[in-house]
Amino acid sequence: MDDIRVRDLMSSNVVSIQPQTGLMTAIQAMLDNRYSCMVVVEDRLPAGIVTERDIVRLAPRFLGDRSFVSIPVAEVMSAPVMTVSETTTLFDALVVSSSQKIRHLPVVDGQGRMTGLVTQSDLVQAHFRIFERQRAIIERSVRERTRELQQANEQLHSLSMVDALTGIGNRRAMQVDLDHTHRQAVRYKRAYSVALFDVDYFKLYNDFYGHKAGDAALRLIAEHLQAGIRKSDRLYRYGGEEILLMLPETNLHSALILAERTLAGFAALNIAHEQSPFGHITISCGVACQLEDGGFPTWEGLVDLADRGLYASKGSGRNRVTAIAPEDAMDDSTPRFSTGKVPESP
């Protein structure tokens, strides 16, 4: 699956339009070519995308209004547009498409110029073909017990984007999603936040209640987190009992509020933990935000800052949220926000 690239799946003869193109012209082009979207391109660089959903959402505002004809697509397109490169793997493109619920992905070359378009259907069909091929190899190899069986099992496992225990995204999918989200945030100067959650005194819980109970607790925590987030937010198992929450288009203030509400809601479940000083299972959290102007050059720096906040939460009593100021990330200075203190809105 890693050797299949987007360039092998994309449509290269894509009809694109300019930002100043009239909306009715774009709609007619969609009808003539039986397209479900039109990519808006400026100087060969993708500037936005107009989809059937955009048009349906816009139509009620202009029913009976003749000015509808003269509207340029720049006023209705979705922007900025998420893109993938020609060398993006099938797995990576599928993670981006499914996690961010994107049906159409413009494909760009090394200079950011559009060279094609790949759809979610293209990706899913290719994924299904590979999955079926690997399954056939496994079935054929059951009798033979050859090395091919082991290789096929490993490849089949690599197709998964979901953590088997918790049902949320796995670490590999997380890395792909973070990489694409961060590059888009830097390119278009967009803010996003990450929150890193960790179960307090989890080893003591496992030792006292058993690993099956520990697994059940992790599943319950993942379900609790999933139930309290927006559709655009994404959850991933970071490792062990740590869970990462990605919050697109979210500043630090909003991320802190969500994290505090999440911790309070989970503590209210009052799941017994006799080995904890709280008497029930609690969660600690570290939060960090990629600023619109500046921020970290890579997502690893942002997650590391959230991890520092989590470490500070653990060190200052647990069952709390901490965000460390980016300028303090290189030293051991006191966290800017801690112990459940949510900063006032500016």
C-alpha positions as CSV (number, residue, x, y, z in Angstrom):
1,M,0.0,0.0,0.0
2,D,2.9,2.3,0.7
3,D,4.2,1.8,-2.9
4,I,1.0,3.1,-4.4
5,R,1.1,6.9,-4.9
6,V,-1.6,9.4,-5.6
7,R,-0.3,10.0,-9.1
8,D,-1.3,6.4,-9.9
9,L,-4.9,7.0,-9.0
10,M,-5.6,10.7,-9.9
11,S,-7.4,12.1,-12.9
12,S,-5.0,14.3,-14.7
13,N,-7.3,15.9,-17.3
14,V,-9.1,18.1,-14.7
15,V,-11.1,21.1,-15.9
16,S,-10.3,24.0,-13.5
17,I,-11.7,27.6,-13.2
18,Q,-10.4,31.0,-12.1
19,P,-11.5,32.8,-9.0
20,Q,-13.3,35.5,-11.1
21,T,-15.2,32.9,-13.1
22,G,-19.0,33.3,-12.8
23,L,-20.8,30.8,-10.6
24,M,-23.2,29.9,-13.4
25,T,-20.3,29.2,-15.7
26,A,-18.9,26.9,-13.1
27,I,-22.2,25.1,-12.6
28,Q,-22.6,24.7,-16.4
29,A,-19.1,23.2,-16.6
30,M,-20.0,20.8,-13.9
31,L,-23.1,19.7,-15.7
32,D,-21.3,19.4,-19.1
33,N,-18.5,17.3,-17.7
34,R,-20.6,15.4,-15.0
35,Y,-18.2,16.7,-12.3
36,S,-19.2,16.9,-8.6
37,C,-16.8,19.7,-8.0
38,M,-14.7,22.3,-9.7
39,V,-11.2,23.2,-8.5
40,V,-10.5,27.0,-8.4
41,V,-6.9,27.7,-9.6
42,E,-4.9,30.9,-9.6
43,D,-1.5,31.0,-11.3
44,R,-1.8,27.1,-11.4
45,L,-2.0,27.0,-7.6
46,P,-5.2,25.6,-6.0
47,A,-7.0,28.5,-4.3
48,G,-10.3,26.8,-3.4
49,I,-12.9,24.3,-4.5
50,V,-16.6,24.5,-5.4
51,T,-18.6,21.4,-4.7
52,E,-22.2,20.3,-5.2
53,R,-22.7,20.8,-1.4
54,D,-21.5,24.5,-1.7
55,I,-24.0,25.2,-4.4
56,V,-26.9,23.5,-2.6
57,R,-26.1,25.4,0.6
58,L,-26.0,28.7,-1.4
59,A,-29.0,28.3,-3.6
60,P,-31.8,29.2,-1.0
61,R,-30.2,32.6,-0.6
62,F,-30.6,33.4,-4.3
63,L,-33.7,31.7,-5.4
64,G,-35.5,34.2,-7.7
65,D,-32.5,36.6,-7.5
66,R,-31.1,37.4,-10.9
67,S,-27.8,38.6,-9.4
68,F,-27.0,34.9,-8.8
69,V,-25.8,34.7,-12.4
70,S,-23.0,37.3,-11.8
71,I,-21.5,35.9,-8.6
72,P,-17.9,34.9,-9.0
73,V,-16.9,31.5,-7.7
74,A,-14.4,33.1,-5.3
75,E,-17.3,34.2,-3.1
76,V,-18.7,30.7,-2.6
77,M,-15.7,28.3,-2.9
78,S,-14.4,26.5,0.1
79,A,-10.9,27.8,1.0
80,P,-8.2,27.1,1.8
81,V,-8.3,23.8,0.0
82,M,-6.7,20.7,1.3
83,T,-4.2,19.2,-1.2
84,V,-2.0,16.2,-1.5
85,S,1.2,15.8,-3.5
86,E,1.7,13.4,-6.4
87,T,4.0,11.3,-4.2
88,T,1.6,11.0,-1.3
89,T,0.9,7.3,-0.5
90,L,-2.5,5.8,-0.8
91,F,-2.6,5.2,2.9
92,D,-1.7,8.9,3.7
93,A,-4.3,10.2,1.3
94,L,-6.9,7.9,2.7
95,V,-6.2,9.1,6.2
96,V,-6.5,12.8,5.1
97,S,-9.7,12.1,3.2
98,S,-11.5,10.1,5.9
99,S,-10.3,12.0,9.0
100,Q,-11.2,15.4,7.6
101,K,-14.3,14.2,5.6
102,I,-13.0,15.4,2.3
103,R,-14.4,13.9,-0.9
104,H,-12.1,15.7,-3.4
105,L,-8.4,16.2,-3.1
106,P,-6.5,18.3,-5.7
107,V,-3.1,16.9,-6.4
108,V,-0.1,19.2,-6.7
109,D,3.5,18.9,-7.8
110,G,6.6,20.0,-5.9
111,Q,5.9,23.6,-6.7
112,G,2.4,23.4,-5.4
113,R,0.8,23.6,-8.9
114,M,-2.2,21.4,-9.6
115,T,-1.6,18.3,-11.7
116,G,-4.7,16.3,-11.1
117,L,-7.6,15.4,-8.8
118,V,-8.2,12.3,-6.7
119,T,-11.5,11.5,-5.0
120,Q,-12.4,9.6,-1.9
121,S,-14.1,6.9,-4.1
122,D,-10.8,6.4,-6.0
123,L,-8.9,5.9,-2.7
124,V,-11.5,3.6,-1.2
125,Q,-11.7,1.4,-4.3
126,A,-7.9,1.1,-4.4
127,H,-7.8,0.3,-0.7
128,F,-10.5,-2.3,-1.2
129,R,-8.6,-4.0,-4.1
130,I,-5.4,-4.2,-2.0
131,F,-7.3,-5.5,1.0
132,E,-9.0,-8.2,-1.1
133,R,-5.7,-9.2,-2.7
134,Q,-4.0,-9.6,0.6
135,R,-6.8,-11.6,2.0
136,A,-6.7,-13.9,-1.0
137,I,-3.0,-14.4,-0.4
138,I,-3.6,-15.3,3.2
139,E,-6.4,-17.8,2.4
140,R,-4.2,-19.4,-0.3
141,S,-1.2,-19.5,2.1
142,V,-3.0,-21.1,5.1
143,R,-2.2,-24.5,3.7
144,E,1.3,-23.7,2.5
145,R,2.5,-21.8,5.7
146,T,5.1,-20.1,3.6
147,R,6.9,-16.8,4.2
148,E,4.4,-15.2,1.9
149,L,1.8,-15.7,4.7
150,Q,3.8,-13.8,7.2
151,Q,4.4,-10.9,4.8
152,A,0.7,-10.8,3.8
153,N,-0.3,-10.7,7.4
154,E,2.1,-7.8,8.0
155,Q,0.8,-5.9,5.0
156,L,-2.8,-6.5,6.0
157,H,-2.1,-5.1,9.4
158,S,-0.6,-2.0,7.9
159,L,-3.9,-1.2,6.1
160,S,-5.6,-0.4,9.4
161,M,-6.0,3.2,10.5
162,V,-7.8,2.2,13.8
163,D,-6.4,1.2,17.1
164,A,-7.8,-2.3,17.9
165,L,-8.3,-1.8,21.6
166,T,-9.9,1.7,21.8
167,G,-11.5,2.0,18.4
168,I,-10.0,5.4,17.7
169,G,-7.3,6.3,15.3
170,N,-3.9,4.6,15.7
171,R,-0.5,6.2,15.9
172,R,0.3,5.8,12.2
173,A,-2.9,7.5,11.1
174,M,-2.2,10.2,13.8
175,Q,1.2,11.0,12.3
176,V,-0.2,11.3,8.8
177,D,-3.1,13.5,9.9
178,L,-0.8,15.7,12.0
179,D,1.7,16.1,9.2
180,H,-1.0,17.2,6.7
181,T,-2.8,19.4,9.2
182,H,0.4,21.2,10.3
183,R,1.6,21.9,6.8
184,Q,-1.8,23.4,5.9
185,A,-1.8,25.4,9.1
186,V,1.7,26.8,8.4
187,R,0.9,27.5,4.7
188,Y,-2.4,29.3,5.3
189,K,-1.5,30.8,8.7
190,R,-4.3,28.8,10.6
191,A,-4.4,28.0,14.3
192,Y,-5.0,24.5,15.6
193,S,-4.5,22.8,19.0
194,V,-3.7,19.4,20.4
195,A,-4.6,18.0,23.8
196,L,-2.7,15.0,25.2
197,F,-4.6,13.0,27.8
198,D,-3.1,10.4,30.2
199,V,-4.8,8.2,32.8
200,D,-3.6,9.0,36.4
201,Y,-2.0,6.1,38.4
202,F,-2.8,3.7,35.6
203,K,-0.1,1.2,36.5
204,L,-1.6,1.0,40.0
205,Y,-5.0,0.5,38.5
206,N,-3.7,-2.4,36.2
207,D,-1.8,-4.0,39.1
208,F,-4.8,-3.9,41.4
209,Y,-7.8,-4.6,39.0
210,G,-6.0,-6.5,36.3
211,H,-5.1,-5.7,32.7
212,K,-8.6,-6.6,31.4
213,A,-10.1,-4.0,33.6
214,G,-7.4,-1.6,32.5
215,D,-8.2,-2.2,28.8
216,A,-11.9,-1.7,29.6
217,A,-11.1,1.6,31.3
218,L,-9.1,2.8,28.2
219,R,-12.0,2.0,26.0
220,L,-14.4,3.9,28.3
221,I,-12.1,6.9,28.3
222,A,-11.9,6.9,24.5
223,E,-15.7,6.7,24.3
224,H,-16.1,9.5,26.7
225,L,-13.6,11.7,24.7
226,Q,-15.3,10.8,21.4
227,A,-18.7,11.7,22.7
228,G,-17.6,15.2,23.8
229,I,-15.9,16.5,20.7
230,R,-16.9,18.1,17.5
231,K,-17.2,16.2,14.2
232,S,-14.1,18.0,12.9
233,D,-12.0,17.0,15.9
234,R,-10.0,13.7,15.7
235,L,-8.9,11.3,18.4
236,Y,-5.8,9.0,18.2
237,R,-4.1,6.6,20.6
238,Y,-0.7,8.2,21.1
239,G,0.7,5.2,23.0
240,G,0.0,3.2,26.1
241,E,-2.7,5.0,28.1
242,E,-2.1,8.4,26.3
243,I,-4.7,9.7,23.9
244,L,-4.2,12.7,21.6
245,L,-7.0,15.0,20.5
246,M,-6.5,17.2,17.4
247,L,-8.6,20.3,17.4
248,P,-8.6,22.1,13.9
249,E,-9.2,25.8,13.7
250,T,-9.1,26.1,17.5
251,N,-7.2,28.6,19.7
252,L,-5.6,27.9,23.1
253,H,-8.5,29.4,25.0
254,S,-11.1,27.2,23.4
255,A,-8.9,24.1,23.7
256,L,-8.4,24.7,27.4
257,I,-12.2,25.0,27.9
258,L,-12.8,21.8,26.1
259,A,-10.1,19.9,28.0
260,E,-11.4,21.2,31.4
261,R,-14.9,20.2,30.5
262,T,-13.7,16.7,29.4
263,L,-11.8,16.1,32.7
264,A,-14.7,17.3,34.8
265,G,-17.2,15.1,32.9
266,F,-15.0,12.0,33.2
267,A,-14.4,12.5,37.0
268,A,-18.2,12.7,37.4
269,L,-18.5,9.1,36.1
270,N,-16.8,8.2,39.4
271,I,-15.2,4.9,38.2
272,A,-13.6,3.3,41.3
273,H,-9.8,3.4,41.7
274,E,-8.9,2.4,45.2
275,Q,-5.2,2.9,44.6
276,S,-5.7,6.5,43.6
277,P,-5.8,9.3,46.2
278,F,-8.9,10.6,44.4
279,G,-10.7,7.3,44.9
280,H,-11.7,7.2,41.3
281,I,-10.1,7.2,37.8
282,T,-9.0,10.7,36.8
283,I,-7.2,12.1,33.7
284,S,-4.4,14.6,33.4
285,C,-4.0,16.8,30.2
286,G,-1.5,19.0,28.5
287,V,-2.6,21.4,25.8
288,A,-0.7,23.3,23.1
289,C,-1.7,25.6,20.2
290,Q,-0.1,26.2,16.8
291,L,-0.4,30.0,16.4
292,E,-1.7,31.6,13.3
293,D,1.4,33.8,13.1
294,G,4.5,31.9,13.9
295,G,4.4,28.7,15.9
296,F,6.4,25.5,15.4
297,P,7.9,24.4,12.1
298,T,6.8,20.8,12.6
299,W,4.0,19.1,14.5
300,E,6.5,17.2,16.6
301,G,7.4,20.5,18.4
302,L,3.7,21.2,19.1
303,V,3.0,17.7,20.5
304,D,6.2,18.0,22.6
305,L,4.9,21.2,24.1
306,A,1.6,19.5,24.9
307,D,3.6,16.6,26.5
308,R,5.4,19.1,28.6
309,G,2.1,20.5,29.8
310,L,0.9,16.9,30.6
311,Y,4.1,16.3,32.6
312,A,3.5,19.6,34.5
313,S,-0.1,18.5,35.2
314,K,1.3,15.2,36.6
315,G,3.9,17.0,38.7
316,S,1.4,19.5,40.2
317,G,-1.2,17.1,41.5
318,R,-2.8,15.4,38.5
319,N,-6.5,15.6,37.4
320,R,-5.9,19.0,35.8
321,V,-5.1,20.7,32.5
322,T,-1.8,22.6,31.8
323,A,-0.7,24.7,28.9
324,I,2.9,25.9,28.8
325,A,3.7,29.1,27.0
326,P,5.6,28.5,23.8
327,E,8.4,30.9,24.8
328,D,8.9,28.9,28.0
329,A,9.1,25.5,26.2
330,M,12.9,25.4,26.2
331,D,13.3,25.7,30.0
332,D,11.7,24.5,33.2
333,S,9.7,27.6,33.9
334,T,6.3,27.6,35.6
335,P,3.4,26.8,33.3
336,R,1.4,29.8,32.2
337,F,-2.0,28.1,32.7
338,S,-2.5,25.3,35.2
339,T,-4.8,23.6,37.8
340,G,-8.0,24.1,35.9
341,K,-7.5,27.8,35.4
342,V,-8.9,28.8,32.0
343,P,-7.6,32.2,30.8
344,E,-10.1,35.0,30.2
345,S,-11.0,35.7,26.6
346,P,-9.1,38.6,25.2
